[in-house]
Amino acid sequence: MKNFELVYASEVDRYLREHRALLVDIRERKEYELGHWPGAVNIPYDRMTETGAGLSKNRPVLFYCEHGGGSMQLASRLGREGYTVATVVGGYEAMKKFQKTYFKNGGNV
């Protein structure tokens, strides 16, 4: 039984709007500073091991990492602990590819 949702890069903005979710980049600070999805907050994976790092169980959270593996593990664990969580399939790499295609096509993907 899966206790978290999978969200594709093309669905990130819709998911955030519909669920009023918090977008969390779990990569290291330096990676975040080199580029991140607009509106994302940075809480590195290591900090997330501290029982949700102060996240509320009342607000959905969408996690992403570089390629999706770490955020999937984190979402699975926090989902079992009662958090409403989702993860971006393919992580930031997939998000960047989607964004590049989106703007290349004039925003009409």
GROMACS elastic network, one bead per residue, 0.5 to 0.9 nm:
[ bonds ]
;  ai    aj funct       b0    kb
    2     5     6  0.77138   500
    2    76     6  0.73944   500
    2    79     6  0.84044   500
    2    80     6  0.89716   500
    3    75     6  0.79957   500
    3    76     6  0.61574   500
    3    77     6  0.85156   500
    3    78     6  0.85284   500
    3    80     6  0.62284   500
    3    82     6  0.86822   500
    3    83     6  0.89614   500
    3    84     6  0.82517   500
    3    85     6  0.79638   500
    3    86     6  0.88533   500
    4    72     6  0.85237   500
    4    75     6  0.60784   500
    4    76     6  0.60495   500
    4    78     6  0.84711   500
    4    79     6  0.56340   500
    4    80     6  0.85433   500
    4    83     6  0.87094   500
    4    84     6  0.69567   500
    4    85     6  0.52581   500
    4    86     6  0.51308   500
    4    87     6  0.75306   500
    5    62     6  0.87959   500
    5    75     6  0.83191   500
    5    84     6  0.86751   500
    5    85     6  0.65453   500
    5    87     6  0.64147   500
    5    88     6  0.87312   500
    6    72     6  0.83975   500
    6    86     6  0.56545   500
    6    87     6  0.52943   500
    6    88     6  0.61008   500
    6    89     6  0.62126   500
    7    10     6  0.81940   500
    7    11     6  0.61358   500
    7    12     6  0.65128   500
    7    15     6  0.76206   500
    7    62     6  0.83358   500
    7    86     6  0.66643   500
    7    87     6  0.59135   500
    7    89     6  0.59360   500
    8    11     6  0.52834   500
    8    12     6  0.65877   500
    8    87     6  0.84450   500
    8    88     6  0.56317   500
    8    89     6  0.52691   500
    8    90     6  0.77460   500
    8    91     6  0.88119   500
    8    94     6  0.81541   500
    8    95     6  0.82632   500
    9    12     6  0.54109   500
    9    13     6  0.84533   500
    9    88     6  0.63577   500
    9    89     6  0.69159   500
    9    90     6  0.77878   500
    9    91     6  0.78461   500
    9    92     6  0.83696   500
    9    94     6  0.60094   500
    9    96     6  0.83981   500
    9    97     6  0.85043   500
    9    98     6  0.62234   500
    9    99     6  0.83893   500
   10    13     6  0.76183   500
   10    14     6  0.83536   500
   10    94     6  0.89496   500
   10    95     6  0.75677   500
   10    98     6  0.63278   500
   10    99     6  0.83040   500
   10   102     6  0.88780   500
   10   109     6  0.84539   500
   11    14     6  0.53635   500
   11    15     6  0.59538   500
   11    16     6  0.85904   500
   11    88     6  0.89321   500
   12    15     6  0.51536   500
   12    16     6  0.61599   500
   12    17     6  0.86864   500
   12    62     6  0.84378   500
   12    88     6  0.75313   500
   12    95     6  0.83837   500
   13    16     6  0.51510   500
   13    17     6  0.62598   500
   13    18     6  0.86384   500
   14    17     6  0.51927   500
   14    18     6  0.60238   500
   14    19     6  0.83950   500
   15    18     6  0.52529   500
   15    19     6  0.58576   500
   15    20     6  0.77599   500
   15    21     6  0.73878   500
   15    62     6  0.84700   500
   16    19     6  0.54822   500
   16    20     6  0.52583   500
   16    22     6  0.70678   500
   16    23     6  0.73708   500
   16    60     6  0.88384   500
   16    61     6  0.86751   500
   16    62     6  0.77204   500
   17    20     6  0.51249   500
   17    21     6  0.71345   500
   18    21     6  0.78936   500
   19    22     6  0.88337   500
   19    59     6  0.83757   500
   19    60     6  0.66476   500
   19    61     6  0.88367   500
   20    59     6  0.75127   500
   20    60     6  0.70844   500
   20    61     6  0.87312   500
   21    59     6  0.62751   500
   21    61     6  0.50998   500
   21    62     6  0.64129   500
   21    85     6  0.88046   500
   22    39     6  0.86031   500
   22    40     6  0.75427   500
   22    41     6  0.80266   500
   22    59     6  0.72495   500
   22    60     6  0.63990   500
   22    62     6  0.60760   500
   22    63     6  0.84006   500
   23    37     6  0.85257   500
   23    39     6  0.69691   500
   23    41     6  0.63778   500
   23    42     6  0.87539   500
   23    60     6  0.89330   500
   23    61     6  0.60019   500
   23    63     6  0.60263   500
   23    64     6  0.79069   500
   24    39     6  0.88405   500
   24    40     6  0.53814   500
   24    41     6  0.50328   500
   24    42     6  0.57963   500
   24    43     6  0.64859   500
   24    44     6  0.88030   500
   24    61     6  0.70287   500
   24    62     6  0.61085   500
   24    64     6  0.64550   500
   24    65     6  0.87222   500
   25    28     6  0.85145   500
   25    32     6  0.71542   500
   25    36     6  0.74447   500
   25    37     6  0.81663   500
   25    40     6  0.60836   500
   25    41     6  0.59717   500
   25    43     6  0.62305   500
   25    44     6  0.70852   500
   25    45     6  0.85873   500
   25    62     6  0.86373   500
   25    63     6  0.59883   500
   25    64     6  0.51881   500
   25    65     6  0.59497   500
   25    66     6  0.87902   500
   25    71     6  0.86930   500
   25    92     6  0.85228   500
   26    29     6  0.85776   500
   26    32     6  0.84158   500
   26    41     6  0.85718   500
   26    42     6  0.60087   500
   26    43     6  0.51707   500
   26    46     6  0.83236   500
   26    47     6  0.86852   500
   26    48     6  0.79262   500
   26    63     6  0.68572   500
   26    64     6  0.61845   500
   26    65     6  0.53478   500
   26    66     6  0.84863   500
   26    70     6  0.81851   500
   26    71     6  0.71026   500
   27    30     6  0.81740   500
   27    31     6  0.61880   500
   27    32     6  0.62984   500
   27    42     6  0.72563   500
   27    43     6  0.74331   500
   27    44     6  0.51344   500
   27    45     6  0.64051   500
   27    64     6  0.78875   500
   27    65     6  0.53296   500
   27    66     6  0.67395   500
   27    70     6  0.89841   500
   28    31     6  0.54351   500
   28    32     6  0.63682   500
   28    33     6  0.88113   500
   28    42     6  0.79362   500
   28    43     6  0.79718   500
   28    44     6  0.51871   500
   28    45     6  0.74999   500
   28    46     6  0.86851   500
   29    32     6  0.50317   500
   29    33     6  0.61396   500
   29    34     6  0.87227   500
   29    42     6  0.68518   500
   29    43     6  0.80488   500
   29    44     6  0.68416   500
   30    33     6  0.51211   500
   30    34     6  0.63735   500
   30    35     6  0.89722   500
   31    34     6  0.51947   500
   31    35     6  0.67183   500
   31    36     6  0.80670   500
   31    66     6  0.88081   500
   32    35     6  0.53502   500
   32    36     6  0.54209   500
   32    37     6  0.89195   500
   32    41     6  0.88370   500
   32    42     6  0.67588   500
   33    36     6  0.70777   500
   36    39     6  0.83919   500
   36    40     6  0.68130   500
   36    41     6  0.88236   500
   36    42     6  0.89110   500
   36    92     6  0.75013   500
   36    96     6  0.88425   500
   37    40     6  0.56448   500
   37    41     6  0.89665   500
   37    92     6  0.77637   500
   37    95     6  0.77308   500
   37    96     6  0.83099   500
   38    41     6  0.89277   500
   43    46     6  0.82650   500
   43    47     6  0.64275   500
   43    48     6  0.68511   500
   43    53     6  0.79661   500
   44    47     6  0.54968   500
   44    48     6  0.66003   500
   45    49     6  0.68174   500
   45    65     6  0.85209   500
   45    70     6  0.77035   500
   45    71     6  0.80988   500
   45    74     6  0.79583   500
   46    49     6  0.56503   500
   46    50     6  0.79127   500
   47    50     6  0.57949   500
   47    51     6  0.88047   500
   47    52     6  0.82410   500
   47    53     6  0.61175   500
   48    51     6  0.66297   500
   48    52     6  0.53541   500
   48    53     6  0.50367   500
   48    54     6  0.86797   500
   48    74     6  0.78357   500
   49    52     6  0.66584   500
   49    53     6  0.71056   500
   49    74     6  0.83645   500
   50    53     6  0.51408   500
   50    54     6  0.81444   500
   51    54     6  0.74087   500
   51    55     6  0.86010   500
   51    78     6  0.80719   500
   51    81     6  0.87069   500
   52    55     6  0.53872   500
   52    56     6  0.80686   500
   52    57     6  0.89089   500
   52    78     6  0.69125   500
   52    81     6  0.89562   500
   52    83     6  0.84743   500
   55    58     6  0.86897   500
   55    59     6  0.80770   500
   55    61     6  0.83811   500
   55    83     6  0.86006   500
   56    59     6  0.57756   500
   56    60     6  0.82060   500
   56    61     6  0.88658   500
   56    83     6  0.76942   500
   57    60     6  0.73003   500
   57    61     6  0.88863   500
   57    82     6  0.67930   500
   57    84     6  0.65949   500
   58    83     6  0.76495   500
   58    84     6  0.76697   500
   59    83     6  0.81370   500
   59    84     6  0.70004   500
   59    85     6  0.88298   500
   60    83     6  0.72747   500
   60    85     6  0.55905   500
   60    86     6  0.78324   500
   61    75     6  0.88300   500
   61    83     6  0.80369   500
   61    84     6  0.64197   500
   61    86     6  0.63143   500
   61    87     6  0.84291   500
   62    71     6  0.89473   500
   62    75     6  0.83774   500
   62    84     6  0.87882   500
   62    85     6  0.58186   500
   62    87     6  0.54392   500
   62    88     6  0.71945   500
   63    68     6  0.87984   500
   63    71     6  0.56569   500
   63    72     6  0.80095   500
   63    74     6  0.81880   500
   63    75     6  0.71976   500
   63    85     6  0.75350   500
   63    86     6  0.62309   500
   63    88     6  0.64274   500
   63    91     6  0.84609   500
   64    67     6  0.79587   500
   64    68     6  0.62040   500
   64    69     6  0.88538   500
   64    70     6  0.79727   500
   64    71     6  0.52775   500
   64    72     6  0.81022   500
   64    86     6  0.87991   500
   64    87     6  0.58082   500
   64    88     6  0.53580   500
   64    89     6  0.81027   500
   64    90     6  0.83660   500
   64    91     6  0.50531   500
   64    92     6  0.63697   500
   65    68     6  0.54507   500
   65    69     6  0.74181   500
   65    70     6  0.62452   500
   65    71     6  0.55394   500
   65    72     6  0.87610   500
   65    87     6  0.87500   500
   65    88     6  0.80843   500
   65    90     6  0.83781   500
   65    91     6  0.50879   500
   65    92     6  0.59632   500
   65    93     6  0.86238   500
   66    69     6  0.81242   500
   66    70     6  0.81610   500
   66    71     6  0.86458   500
   66    90     6  0.75827   500
   66    91     6  0.50258   500
   66    93     6  0.59953   500
   66    94     6  0.86757   500
   67    70     6  0.78151   500
   67    71     6  0.85116   500
   67    88     6  0.87933   500
   67    89     6  0.77418   500
   67    92     6  0.62165   500
   67    93     6  0.59332   500
   67    94     6  0.74458   500
   68    71     6  0.54646   500
   68    72     6  0.60408   500
   68    73     6  0.87750   500
   68    87     6  0.72998   500
   68    88     6  0.63077   500
   68    89     6  0.55462   500
   68    92     6  0.75859   500
   68    93     6  0.85946   500
   68    94     6  0.87962   500
   69    72     6  0.51662   500
   69    73     6  0.63784   500
   69    74     6  0.87288   500
   69    89     6  0.84513   500
   69    90     6  0.78192   500
   69    91     6  0.78587   500
   70    73     6  0.51992   500
   70    74     6  0.62149   500
   70    75     6  0.85803   500
   70    91     6  0.89999   500
   71    75     6  0.59300   500
   71    76     6  0.84380   500
   71    86     6  0.85856   500
   71    87     6  0.58966   500
   71    88     6  0.76088   500
   71    89     6  0.89556   500
   71    91     6  0.77693   500
   72    75     6  0.50964   500
   72    76     6  0.61017   500
   72    77     6  0.86557   500
   72    86     6  0.79818   500
   72    87     6  0.57281   500
   72    88     6  0.79364   500
   72    89     6  0.81417   500
   73    76     6  0.51845   500
   73    77     6  0.63169   500
   73    78     6  0.87172   500
   74    77     6  0.51883   500
   74    78     6  0.61081   500
   74    79     6  0.83026   500
   74    87     6  0.86254   500
   75    78     6  0.52227   500
   75    79     6  0.57345   500
   75    80     6  0.84797   500
   75    83     6  0.85088   500
   75    84     6  0.86666   500
   75    85     6  0.57131   500
   75    86     6  0.60743   500
   75    87     6  0.63523   500
   76    79     6  0.51242   500
   76    80     6  0.63483   500
   76    81     6  0.88155   500
   76    85     6  0.81236   500
   76    86     6  0.86086   500
   77    80     6  0.52704   500
   77    81     6  0.65120   500
   78    82     6  0.64719   500
   78    83     6  0.55015   500
   78    84     6  0.79179   500
   78    85     6  0.71720   500
   79    82     6  0.52468   500
   79    84     6  0.61000   500
   79    85     6  0.59988   500
   79    86     6  0.85148   500
   80    83     6  0.73281   500
   82    85     6  0.89169   500
   87    90     6  0.89871   500
   87    91     6  0.78571   500
   88    91     6  0.51928   500
   88    92     6  0.78594   500
   88    94     6  0.83049   500
   88    95     6  0.81722   500
   89    92     6  0.88302   500
   89    94     6  0.73435   500
   89    95     6  0.88734   500
   90    93     6  0.63125   500
   90    95     6  0.76294   500
   91    94     6  0.55615   500
   91    95     6  0.64490   500
   91    96     6  0.88927   500
   92    96     6  0.60538   500
   92    97     6  0.85475   500
   93    96     6  0.52541   500
   93    97     6  0.63468   500
   93    98     6  0.87093   500
   94    97     6  0.51052   500
   94    98     6  0.61385   500
   94    99     6  0.85603   500
   95    98     6  0.51061   500
   95    99     6  0.60900   500
   95   100     6  0.85759   500
   96    99     6  0.50440   500
   96   100     6  0.60717   500
   96   101     6  0.86042   500
   97   100     6  0.51427   500
   97   101     6  0.62312   500
   97   102     6  0.84914   500
   98   101     6  0.51865   500
   98   102     6  0.59374   500
   98   103     6  0.86705   500
   98   109     6  0.87431   500
   99   103     6  0.62330   500
   99   104     6  0.84007   500
   99   107     6  0.88500   500
  100   103     6  0.55077   500
  100   104     6  0.60164   500
  100   105     6  0.86478   500
  101   105     6  0.61420   500
  101   106     6  0.86486   500
  101   107     6  0.82739   500
  101   109     6  0.73840   500
  102   105     6  0.53720   500
  102   106     6  0.64324   500
  102   108     6  0.62889   500
  102   109     6  0.54450   500
  103   107     6  0.50132   500
  103   108     6  0.78819   500
  103   109     6  0.85582   500
  104   107     6  0.73104   500
  104   108     6  0.88536   500
  105   108     6  0.56630   500
  105   109     6  0.65705   500
  106   109     6  0.81003   500
